[in-house]
């Protein structure tokens, strides 16, 4: 990947927006960049990762990713997530071991062709920009990274009641690790935006942490999805 630093003008061209938009986003802390003297510089890999998150709805949509197509369909939870996709208590106690444990589970279920590739792709993404957010949540994915390695679009969920240091934005431990295996051509849509909206409901995260076993975790996510449906329908 070309990882040269870009200026505001170059990034504006890349994103197909005006320079004022880029400047406002970076000054507001919404776009990853670094100020060198009195000039802003942007690393291509971080911008592409930021666009990935925007495409999926992890972060609010400010610009359209280059060449983005309109979403074709919005998947339901059941289309890519099953009760056996849940690991109700991760053994892992470090960032890397969380990734390894979740990747191994995805391989065991036949969702990825090999765990080694999946670990590498997730770690590569983490090295560019950590996926952990506030409220004890992390959303990992491998968008644009060898989608042929994914047998079908899926989500797996690992829970750590103790919590793991995952470089979260608020500096607190991460407890719920959502991992999406994406086939770019089949899942070019902001499905994760729906998941984020489900988890914003104040009772959902505590309910997931208190749930007993994978089946109950799955059911509580399904309940959260049903409560969201009338809201989504009105949009």
N, C-alpha and C positions, 0 to 999 in steps of 0.2 A: 504494500500500500504506500502511496505517495504521502509522506508525513511531513512535508515541508511546512514551515510557518507561513500563514497567510496574513495579509494586512486587512484592514476594514474594507478597503475597496475590493480586494480579491474575494473576500468572503461574501460581500454583498452580491458580487457577480455569481458566485457559486450557489448562493441561496436564492438568487433571482429576486432580491428585495433592494430597497434603496439603502444608502450608507447610514442615514439617520436611524433607520430601524435597527440595524446592527449595533450602532453606538448606544441606543437606548437599552437594548436587551442586555448588552454586556455591562453597562453602567448600573443596571438594576440587579445584576447578579443572576440573570436568567440564562445567560449564554456563557459557556466556558471559554475564558480568555485570560491573558496575562498582560499587564502593562509594563512595557520596557521604556523607561524614560517617560516621554509623553505620548508614546505610540502603543496602540493595542496590537497584540499578535495572537493568532489562533492556530492550534494544531489540528490538522485535517482529521486525524483519528478520533480526537475528542468531539469534533463537530459531527462526524458521521455517527458516533455513538449517541450523541444528543438527539440527532435526527431519528435514530432508531427508537429512542424512548418517546419522542413526540409522536411518531407514527403509531405506536402502540397505546398512546394515551397515558403513559406514566407521568409525563410532564404536560402542562397545558400547550395546546397547539398555537404556536406563534407564526410559523412560516410553513409553507408546503415543502416537503423534502424534494430535492431535484428529481424530476422524472416520476413523481409519485402518481399512482393511479387511484381512482376512486375505490373505496372499499366495496367488495362485491356482496358480502354477506356478513352478518354478525353472529358468530357461533354462540350456542348455548353452552353452559357449563358441562352438561352431560356429553356433549359432542367430543370433548377432548380431555375429560377428567372423570375418573372412576374411583370408588372407595379404595381399591388396592393401589392407587397412585399416591396414597398418603403414608408418610412415615411419621407416626404419632409421637415418637420420642427418638430424636437423633442421638446417636452415640458420640458424634463429633463434638469437639470442644475448641476447634480452631477454624479459621476461615477456609483454608485449603481442605481440611478433612470434611467440612460440610459439603463442599463442592464434590469431592470424591465420593462421599456416601450417596449423595443424590444422583450422581451420574451412574453409579453402579446399580442403583435401583431402576433407573430408566433403561439400562441395558438388560437387566434381568427381566423386565416386562416386555422386552422386544421393541421398545419405542425408539431407540437409537441403535445404529449398527455396531458401534463400539464405544465403550465407556472412555477409553483413552482419548479419543477425538473429542468427546463431549466435555471432558475435564479441561482439555487444552483450550477449547473454544470459549468456555465459560470463564476460565482464568484470564484469557486474553482480553475479554470484555471487562473483567474486573480491574485489570491493570490499567486500562484506559480511563475508566470512570466507575467507581464503586456503585453497586446497585442497591445498597441498603439505604432506606429512607427513615423518616421518623416513625414513631409509634411501633417500633419493633418489627418492621416489615422489610423484606428484600425481594426484589423482582429481577430474576436473572433470565437472560435469553441469549440467543446466538444469531440474531437476525443478520442476514447477508454472509454468514460464515458456513459454507458447504452445506446447504440445506438438504442435499441428497443423502446426507448421513442420517437424517431424521426419517423414520419409516412412515409416520403420520403425525399431524399436528397434535400436541399433547401438553398437558400441564401436570406437574407433580408438586407435592407440597410436603416439606419437612418441618417438623415442629421441635423446638428446643425450649422446654419450660425454664431451664436454667439460663438460657441465653448465651449467645456467642458474640464476641467482638468482631463485627463485620464492617468496620469503618463507616458506621451510620452517620448521617448528617448531624444528628443531635448528640453523638458521642455515647449513646446508650446501647446496651446489648440488643441483638436482633433475635427474635423468637420464632418468626414465621418466614419460611423461605419458599417462595413461589418460583418454580422453574418452568419456562416455556420452551418447548422444542418446536421450532417454527420451520415450515416449508414456505419459503418466501413467496412463491407464486400462488400458494393455496391460502396463506394466512396474511395477506397484505392488507391488514385492516386493524382498526384500533380496538381489538377485542379486549386488551388489557385495561383499557379505559373503563370498561364495564366492571371488571374485577376491582379496580381501584375505587369506583363508586360504591360497590358493595361493602368494601372494607372501611369506608369513611363513616358508615352508619355506626354510631357510638357503641352499640351493644355487640357488634360482630367480633372484633378482635378479642375482647374478654371472653366471649362465648367459645371461640376457637381454642383459646388457651385453657379453658376449664373443661373442654370436652373430654370424654373418656373413650379413647380409641379412635382409629381411623374412620370407622363407619359414622360415628357421631360428628366428627370434624366435617366429613363430607356432607352430612345432612344439614349441618348449621350453615355451610356455605350455600347449599341449595336453597335453604329458607331465605337467606339474604338476597339471593338472586330473584326469588319470587316477589319479595317486598319491593325490589327495585323496578320490576317490570312495568307498573303503571307510570313511573317517572320516565323511563326510557321511551315508552309509547307516546308520551306527550311532547317529546323533543322534536 
